[in-house]
Amino acid sequence: MNDPNGPIWWKGKYHLFYQMNPHAAVWGDMHWGHAVSVDMVHWKHEPIALAPTHNGPDSEGCFSGSAVVFDGVPTIIYTGVKNAPPELVTIHDGADKLREVQMLATAEDEDLLHWKKRAAPVIATPPSGMKVTGFRDPCPWKEDDGWYLAVGSGVRDQGGCVLLYRSQDLRHWEYLHPLVWGKPNGKQAVNPCDSGEMWECPDFFPLGDKYCLLYSTEGQVIWTTGHYDRKTHVYTPEQRGLLDHGAYYAPKSFLAPDGRRILWGWIPERRPEAEYSAAGWAGLMSLPRVLAVGQDGRLRITVAKEVELLRGKERRAQFGPIHKADQESIVAEFVSCRGELKLNARRTGDPFEIQFSGEGGVSWLEIKFDPSRRTQVMIDGQMLSLDSGEEEELQLHAFVDGSVIELLVNNRQAFTKRFYYSGTSAQTLRIAWRGISVDLVSSSSWELAPISNDRLTR
Ligand code: FRU
């Protein structure tokens, strides 16, 4: 699987669709997989929701998109791709074979199992006169005077952008203008996604008293918060950052019934294709992350409280005084790589390290604090800024499952790590504290229950 698609809450259930290849654990022949849940934690697989139509505008794939309710009917807007003559091609990635159009499908039943596609695209070509690098991943929302739609795009030498459309019925769309433009990163790349000349998966929504735009490019997700003028429909980003510093891409949000803005993200593989192809599965969905805007206008990320449903008994790390900065103590142990850790540490004059490791001490994730750089923390060699006062403790919140660690730092930074082990079953993961003990304010851990008995671990 890759991108999450069309998350929606409908008739008391959370539905989540996602890009999947039903034939092999490699990218290709994109379909929309479907899963349903009552709590965002326990999931049931449903049959494929969307498949390419032979000879249709999506014959080569049903790419990413969104789901909304229009006139009481759940409605999907997605990108269809098919082979096309050079003048109609919109994906200029070196292969230059595919044409992208925006498609619509409506639900035929309350369980969202059957979808009826509208045969003709609802947007058949990019804006006239525009030579785009790509044209995909529609994201609709409603305003007082109608529906709006953001489409990911870009232009060579000018940068990635998001194109803005308007409609009254989701079927007829009028192009307005770019919602926002980026800049190329200056790299020469055949694929415009590598040079910042194409933005994928735009996601645009109000958040607190700001608006938030997420987009994916150069293998990373950028968040921006800013001002959206509802009269001119121009978005001005004010603050920006990386949504995650590790393996995380193409996220997609939705509004939960209680008003929370929940984000799903694709956690890709970090091992060679031959290995994941042999494993028979590739890619996974992140935990649900709740987005908010802080006083400083910057993004805040927490993991949805529903995930606490999986917690076993709390274990608090306790050990006597340690006076040496290089002395190590185990704060948590997760059998079968399943667990949650909450650790707070004081940022004072002493260095400390927290290490996640497997059997034989092989290191899977390393967090280091250096008192000469008190506003930063180093994770796996990457320096992350904490954007917070020095008096605030370092707050780590980590979830371990199989071959992934999702780590949040002070609810400001995220770092998703993939790690792999040999053997057929998940190992025991240990978390060690190296530093003097007075700096370790608290450390709690929980075993997490698996949600199925055929859990994929490696
Ligand atoms: C992002 C992406 C989207 C596209 C989909 C195809 O990972 O490239 O832009 O719609 O994946 O699977």
Boltz pocket constraint, residues with backbone or C-beta under 6 A from the ligand:
constraints:
  - pocket:
      binder: B
      contacts: [[A, 2], [A, 3], [A, 19], [A, 30], [A, 62], [A, 63], [A, 64], [A, 79], [A, 136], [A, 137], [A, 200], [A, 201], [A, 249], [A, 250]]
      max_distance: 6.0
